[in-house]
Amino acid sequence: MSDRREPTAEITRQPWQTPTLVNLSARRTESGNPYIVEDTYTNGSLIYFYGPVATEPGS
């Protein structure tokens, strides 16, 4: 229960978001369309990174 209240969860979220944005930049150049990048970020990166991060402290 204490794990859920710990600020470690928030600290883990920030560093994960940084690399995600960097990857998007590289993909944006490949796709050439900002719309596709946004969709992929919300449908893949965001959920993929937030999923495991939220499961660790939640469990």
Secondary structure, DSSP 4 states (H G I P E B T S, - for coil): -HHHHSTHHHHHHHHHHHHHHHHHHHHHHHH--HHHHHHHIIIIIHHHHHHHHHHHHH-
